[in-house]
């Protein structure tokens, strides 16, 4: 789509088109809420517990609009998200705080790299640099000043390692994790939850996983390794139309809502 923020061969699109990212969404979400200010905002204001699928839809529509939508779609939906975040404030947090925007963007990039490399191939230094530059948009399009985002991929690595070493998760973090890992889903979706929990725990950086108190034994590591190896064999061989089905579905639904008379985008992220 030439009128978007990116070209089809940009890595942000190559990674974001893959439907498997939804399976990694729990890890990204709970890595974000490992930051106590993000966690408190989600705990106080989010509808994750009441409507987990609705929250997933809103989040993925924003990610797809920014990475794969037109410039107008990306900017329009991001403006909606910004207005929503204006209302997400508390005694010690505000959702539009650039510090939190940088952290959320960092988790999207780090999780994207992790799952892509696990299933496809390692990215070289030049690719990681390019992908990181593109991923800055997840902070800057929401109003984060560009100079507050780690400038280079090497700067990001230092920032990310420091955050993983110093973050102290809160009771709100644990409460949100309980909602994410044990959602109220339709009966036919529940059999897949153990696999999603395994992927979430396996993709989570060890220091944060330990703070959440999740059991991670050699046996669980072995199951995670086997699962990732099996996915690496099967998933890349699926037809592209299946791998991109979530992107196409969520963007189509978003466009219908945007074009409908009196349509609302209130639950956008």
N, C-alpha and C positions, 0 to 999 in steps of 0.2 A: 504494500500500500504506500504509494509514493508521497501522499500528502500527510503522512504521519510524522512523528518526531524522529523516526529511525528508518533505516533501509532493511529490507528483508534479510540480508546476510549479516547484519549487525548481531553480535552475540546476545545482546539483551533480547532480541526477538527469537534467535535460535533456541535459547534456553527457555524463554517464557512460553513458547508455543507448546511445550511438552506437557501433556495432561498429567504426567506422573508428579508434577510439582504440587498438585493438590494433596497427594499422599504425604508430601514433605511439609505441607502447610502447618501441621501441628507443631513441628519442630521450630519453624520460623516464628509462629505466634508465641510459643512459650519461651523462646529465646528473647523475644521482645519484652515479654512481661517478667523476665528475670530482672529487668530494671524496675526497681520499686515504684518509681513515679509512673511509668507506663502501666504497671500492674494496678496501681490504685485508681488510675483513670478508667481502666477497663472494668475493674470491679465495681466502681461507683456508677458508671454510666452505660456500660455495654449491655446488649441484650443476648450475649453468648449463651447464657443458661436457658433462656426462654425460647430462643430461635437459633440454634447453632447453624442450621443450613442457611438461614437468611444472612447471618453474619458472614459465612463462607462466601455466599453469592456476592455480597457487597464488596468484600475484600478482593475477590478474584476479578470482579468487573473493573475495579479501579486499576489493578495490576495490568489487566489486558488492555484497558483503554489507554493507559500511558505507554505501554510497550508496543501494542499492535493497532490501536485505534488511530483515527485521524487526529491532527493537531487540535481541532475544535473539540472533539470528544474528550481528549486527554485534559485539555485546559478547563473545559466545562465541568467535567466530573471532579477534577481536583479542586475547583472552586467550591463545589458543593461540600467536599470533604473538609476543606478549610473552614467553611462556615459551621459545619457540624462540630469541628474541633474547637471552635471559639466557645462553645457551650460546655466543653469538657474541662472543667477547672475544679480545683480543690485547694485546701490550705497550703499544700506544698507541691502542686503540680498544675500544669496547663498543657493540653495536648499539642498546642502549636508552639511549644518551647523548641527552639532549634536544636537543643541538646538531645531531645527525644526524637526529633525528626531524623537527625544523623544516625542515631542508634537503630531506629526502625529500618532505614535504608541499608545500613550495614548488615543487618540480619537477613534481609532479602537477598543481598548480594552473596553473603557467605553461604547461605543455605542453597541458593541456586547453583553455586560452584560445586558444593559438596555432592548434591544429587546428580548433577550433570556428569561430573567426573566419575562417579560411581557406576553410572550406567553406560556411558559412551566412551570418553577418552580424557586423558589429562590435557588441560589447557596449558599452552606454553606461556612464557613470561609476557610476550607481546599481546597475546590474547587476553590474559588476565588484566593487563593494563588497560586495554581497550574496553573490556567488559566493565571494569570498575568505573571508568570515565562515564560510560553510558548509564550505569546504575545510580550515579549521583542524582539523576532526575527524580528518583523516588523521594528525595528530600527537597530538592530545589523547586520542584513544581508545586510544592505545598507552601512555599514562601521562605524556606530556609536560605539565608544568605550563602552564596557559593563559597565565600571565604571561610565559613565555619565547617565545611565538609573537609575531611582529610584530603590534601591536595593531590597526592599521588597514590598509586597502589602500595608502594612501600610505606607511605605514611599511614595508609589504612591498616596494614598489617600490624604496625606498632600500636595504633589506636585499638584495634580489635583484641589483640593479645592483652593489652592493659585492662580493657573492659572485662574480659573473661576472668582475669586475675583478681579484680577488685570489686566486682558486683556482689552485693549481698542481697539475696532474694528475701522477700517479705512474706508475711502471712497472706497478704492479698495475692502475691505471686502463686502461692500454693493453692489458694482457693480458686483462682482462675484455671490453674492446671487441672484441678479436679473437674471443673466444668468442661474443659476441652477434651480431656481423656475419657470422660464418662458422660457423653452427651445424651440427651433424650432424643433418640432417633427412631424412625419407623422400624418395625420388627425385622424387615427384610434387609436392612442395612447393618444390623447389629453383629452378624457373624464376621464382618470385616474389621471390627474394632480391635481385636487382639493384634492383628497385623499392623494396623495403623499405630497402635501403641508401641509396638516393637520398632517400627521405622522412626517414630518420634524420639524414642529414647536412644536409638542407635545413632541418629544424626545429631543429637544434642552434644555439644562439647562437654567433655568429662567434668570439668569443674562445676558447671551449671547443673548437670545431671546429678552430681553428688549432693549439691545443695537442695535440689528438689526431693532428695531422699529416695530416688527410684532404685530398686534392686537391679544390679547389673553384674551378673555372674559370668564366668567363662562360658557356661552353657548358653546364656542369652546372647553373648557376643558371637558364639558359634552360629546360633540360629539367625542372627542378623546378617552375618557374613554369607551364609548359604542363601538367604533370601535375596541379598543384593546381587550375588553372582547369578542366581537364577533370573532375576529381572534383567540383568545386563545381557543375558543370552536371548531372552524372549522379547523384551519391550522394544529395543531398537528395530526389530524385524517386523513389528506390527505395521500395517498400512498407515501412512501419514494421516489419512483422513480420520482414523481412529485415535491416533495420538493427539491430534489437535481438536478433537471433538469438544472438550470442555471450553477451550478458547472460543471456538465458533459458536457454541451454545450461549455462553455468557455474554459475548459481544452482541449476538443477535437479540437476546433478551434486553440488554441495555439499550440498544438502538430502538427497539419497540417502545420502551418506556420514555425515551427521549423524544420520540416523534409523536407519541400519543397526545391527544388534546387533553390538557390538564394533567399529564403524567407527572409523577413525582419521583425524585431521586433521593428521598430523605435517608434511606438506609443504604448509604453508598460505601461505607467502610466500617 
